[in-house]
Amino acid sequence: MEPGKLYITAFYFLITTMTTVGYGDITPTNTQEEILAIFSMLIGVITFSYATGSLSSILSIMDTQSVEMMQ
């Protein structure tokens, strides 16, 4: 296997492990599919992180307002 392909495969497994997606039953079979899977996982993680952060911010503001209202 060529070094470039080997590095992309290693990076694919790194991203798959870090995003906790898991290896599953359907896996990429060539370099182009691995690159697409990497981008898909990164976009998914960024979207999920943004949504979680926004929800946390909303809940924090609501909690602050309820404490002020009780005082």
C-alpha angles and dihedrals in degrees: 000000000000117000093241093054090045091054092048091050091049090048090049091055091045093053092043090054096043094049090048090227092135129220097270131177097290114060134170113267102196140029096265091054091048091053091049091049091050092053092045092052093047093049090048093051093047092049093047092047092050092049092048092048092049092050091048090050092050092049091047091053091048091050092050091050093050091051091050091048092052092052 
